[in-house]
Amino acid sequence: MPLRTIQITLPSEVLDKLSTTYQDSTDLIKEAAVLELYREGRISSGKAAEILGMDRFEFIKYAGMKGIPFIRITPEELEEEVTTLGKQ
């Protein structure tokens, strides 16, 4: 996949917090962008894993630890599924 570079400007206090918490803040920002795209459903778990250099299962587990569920279903959809299964 072709790579592109972007330049972003952040307040110094944000960069200071990133640099004291993480070794490479660019990797953290990349990870945050990929996780958000996945959370929004704009990229697949496979693509997200590929970008972050993980296998798919590892990414799904990691995203779950970050509060991003693999299975996205509303309570209404779950109720409908249960009702449908109960009729079988």
Backbone as CSV, one residue per row, in Angstrom:
resi,resn,N_x,N_y,N_z,CA_x,CA_y,CA_z,C_x,C_y,C_z
1,MET,0.848,-1.158,0.000,0.000,0.000,0.000,0.901,1.231,0.000
2,PRO,0.594,2.214,-0.817,1.418,3.424,-0.832,1.278,4.189,0.484
3,LEU,2.368,4.768,0.922,2.361,5.534,2.166,2.338,7.021,1.860
4,ARG,1.628,7.750,2.702,1.607,9.202,2.604,1.982,9.768,3.966
5,THR,2.560,10.915,3.969,2.965,11.572,5.203,2.113,12.808,5.404
6,ILE,1.694,13.014,6.662,0.970,14.235,6.993,1.699,14.931,8.129
7,GLN,1.474,16.203,8.235,2.047,16.963,9.333,0.887,17.527,10.143
8,ILE,0.933,17.344,11.456,-0.118,17.888,12.308,0.510,18.772,13.380
9,THR,-0.275,19.708,13.839,0.174,20.598,14.893,-0.686,20.351,16.122
10,LEU,-0.022,20.106,17.244,-0.708,19.878,18.508,-0.162,20.849,19.547
11,PRO,-0.990,21.205,20.508,-0.489,22.067,21.589,0.679,21.405,22.311
12,SER,1.610,22.192,22.775,2.812,21.636,23.407,2.476,20.774,24.613
13,GLU,1.425,21.120,25.373,1.101,20.293,26.543,0.649,18.891,26.134
14,VAL,0.005,18.770,24.974,-0.386,17.450,24.480,0.859,16.661,24.089
15,LEU,1.745,17.290,23.360,2.981,16.607,22.956,3.835,16.249,24.161
16,ASP,3.866,17.111,25.170,4.624,16.809,26.389,4.063,15.568,27.073
17,LYS,2.737,15.461,27.148,2.109,14.300,27.781,2.379,13.032,26.961
18,LEU,2.329,13.145,25.644,2.621,11.993,24.798,4.056,11.534,24.968
19,SER,4.980,12.473,24.994,6.393,12.095,25.051,6.778,11.506,26.401
20,THR,6.066,11.853,27.475,6.400,11.267,28.770,5.736,9.919,28.958
21,THR,4.691,9.642,28.198,3.949,8.389,28.360,4.364,7.343,27.344
22,TYR,4.693,7.748,26.143,4.968,6.814,25.047,6.323,7.117,24.428
23,GLN,7.007,6.048,24.019,8.310,6.213,23.382,8.183,6.946,22.050
24,ASP,7.234,6.529,21.231,7.100,7.113,19.895,5.672,7.622,19.726
25,SER,5.484,8.914,19.886,4.137,9.480,19.811,3.545,9.349,18.407
26,THR,4.371,9.243,17.371,3.808,9.076,16.025,3.106,7.725,15.904
27,ASP,3.670,6.681,16.538,3.005,5.374,16.516,1.684,5.427,17.273
28,LEU,1.660,6.160,18.378,0.432,6.294,19.155,-0.654,6.998,18.343
29,ILE,-0.297,8.049,17.652,-1.264,8.796,16.842,-1.758,7.931,15.687
30,LYS,-0.874,7.178,15.074,-1.254,6.244,14.003,-2.238,5.215,14.533
31,GLU,-1.923,4.638,15.700,-2.796,3.647,16.309,-4.171,4.238,16.613
32,ALA,-4.192,5.443,17.157,-5.468,6.083,17.499,-6.312,6.312,16.247
33,ALA,-5.679,6.720,15.162,-6.409,6.949,13.909,-6.981,5.639,13.369
34,VAL,-6.178,4.588,13.395,-6.631,3.283,12.891,-7.766,2.740,13.759
35,LEU,-7.624,2.837,15.081,-8.689,2.370,15.972,-9.984,3.133,15.733
36,GLU,-9.893,4.428,15.515,-11.100,5.233,15.272,-11.750,4.858,13.940
37,LEU,-10.961,4.655,12.916,-11.518,4.234,11.626,-12.211,2.877,11.751
38,TYR,-11.611,1.974,12.509,-12.218,0.667,12.743,-13.511,0.818,13.547
39,ARG,-13.472,1.635,14.603,-14.654,1.842,15.442,-15.816,2.384,14.622
40,GLU,-15.515,3.265,13.680,-16.543,3.847,12.808,-16.990,2.885,11.713
41,GLY,-16.314,1.757,11.563,-16.656,0.803,10.519,-16.138,1.194,9.148
42,ARG,-15.164,2.082,9.115,-14.630,2.555,7.829,-13.512,1.678,7.298
43,ILE,-12.891,0.869,8.188,-11.923,-0.136,7.747,-12.219,-1.435,8.501
44,SER,-11.826,-2.538,7.918,-12.069,-3.851,8.521,-11.023,-4.150,9.596
45,SER,-11.321,-5.158,10.393,-10.354,-5.580,11.409,-9.081,-6.103,10.742
46,GLY,-9.233,-6.767,9.606,-8.063,-7.261,8.881,-7.172,-6.138,8.388
47,LYS,-7.783,-5.094,7.832,-7.015,-3.948,7.328,-6.354,-3.211,8.484
48,ALA,-7.095,-3.029,9.586,-6.538,-2.348,10.756,-5.343,-3.130,11.296
49,ALA,-5.491,-4.443,11.387,-4.397,-5.288,11.869,-3.179,-5.165,10.959
50,GLU,-3.421,-5.184,9.674,-2.323,-5.063,8.703,-1.572,-3.746,8.892
51,ILE,-2.306,-2.650,9.012,-1.683,-1.331,9.163,-0.847,-1.263,10.438
52,LEU,-1.345,-1.889,11.513,-0.648,-1.826,12.796,0.368,-2.948,12.991
53,GLY,0.490,-3.832,11.985,1.486,-4.892,12.060,1.131,-5.991,13.053
54,MET,-0.175,-6.269,13.168,-0.650,-7.321,14.070,-1.362,-8.377,13.237
55,ASP,-1.565,-9.565,13.843,-2.470,-10.472,13.169,-3.898,-10.082,13.559
56,ARG,-4.860,-10.550,12.800,-6.253,-10.100,12.957,-6.796,-10.389,14.351
57,PHE,-6.575,-11.596,14.866,-7.088,-11.945,16.187,-6.471,-11.056,17.264
58,GLU,-5.179,-10.808,17.150,-4.491,-9.930,18.105,-5.115,-8.531,18.078
59,PHE,-5.413,-8.023,16.874,-6.022,-6.698,16.768,-7.420,-6.682,17.389
60,ILE,-8.232,-7.695,17.098,-9.592,-7.755,17.642,-9.543,-7.745,19.169
61,LYS,-8.640,-8.524,19.724,-8.476,-8.569,21.180,-8.019,-7.208,21.713
62,TYR,-7.062,-6.590,21.046,-6.542,-5.285,21.464,-7.625,-4.215,21.382
63,ALA,-8.370,-4.202,20.283,-9.453,-3.221,20.128,-10.489,-3.407,21.232
64,GLY,-10.786,-4.655,21.579,-11.721,-4.933,22.668,-11.224,-4.379,23.991
65,MET,-9.920,-4.503,24.244,-9.344,-3.948,25.471,-9.440,-2.423,25.484
66,LYS,-9.501,-1.834,24.300,-9.636,-0.376,24.175,-11.102,0.055,24.159
67,GLY,-12.020,-0.913,24.349,-13.442,-0.592,24.421,-14.166,-0.596,23.089
68,ILE,-13.550,-1.181,22.074,-14.169,-1.246,20.749,-14.580,-2.691,20.501
69,PRO,-15.883,-2.982,20.549,-16.328,-4.369,20.403,-16.166,-4.878,18.976
70,PHE,-15.937,-6.188,18.866,-15.844,-6.817,17.551,-17.232,-7.002,16.953
71,ILE,-18.161,-7.458,17.783,-19.530,-7.657,17.324,-20.316,-6.405,17.654
72,ARG,-20.874,-5.808,16.639,-21.638,-4.578,16.828,-23.105,-4.874,16.562
73,ILE,-23.868,-4.916,17.627,-25.285,-5.203,17.487,-26.036,-4.357,18.509
74,THR,-27.124,-3.768,18.079,-27.924,-2.950,18.989,-28.766,-3.872,19.875
75,PRO,-29.242,-3.371,21.004,-30.120,-4.196,21.840,-31.357,-4.681,21.077
76,GLU,-31.886,-3.845,20.206,-33.055,-4.233,19.419,-32.722,-5.377,18.469
77,GLU,-31.560,-5.293,17.817,-31.137,-6.358,16.913,-30.915,-7.661,17.679
78,LEU,-30.347,-7.568,18.871,-30.131,-8.756,19.692,-31.462,-9.390,20.080
79,GLU,-32.411,-8.563,20.478,-33.735,-9.074,20.845,-34.398,-9.767,19.657
80,GLU,-34.275,-9.186,18.480,-34.844,-9.781,17.270,-34.183,-11.128,16.976
81,GLU,-32.868,-11.203,17.129,-32.151,-12.452,16.897,-32.614,-13.531,17.877
82,VAL,-32.748,-13.159,19.156,-33.192,-14.125,20.167,-34.594,-14.609,19.847
83,THR,-35.474,-13.691,19.450,-36.842,-14.052,19.105,-36.853,-15.005,17.919
84,THR,-36.049,-14.695,16.910,-35.969,-15.539,15.720,-35.459,-16.932,16.079
85,LEU,-34.403,-16.988,16.899,-33.866,-18.282,17.294,-34.881,-19.077,18.130
86,GLY,-35.667,-18.394,18.934,-36.678,-19.058,19.752,-37.784,-19.676,18.941
87,LYS,-38.013,-19.193,17.727,-39.074,-19.706,16.849,-38.613,-20.936,16.071
88,GLN,-37.349,-21.222,16.085,-36.815,-22.352,15.288,-36.929,-23.661,16.003
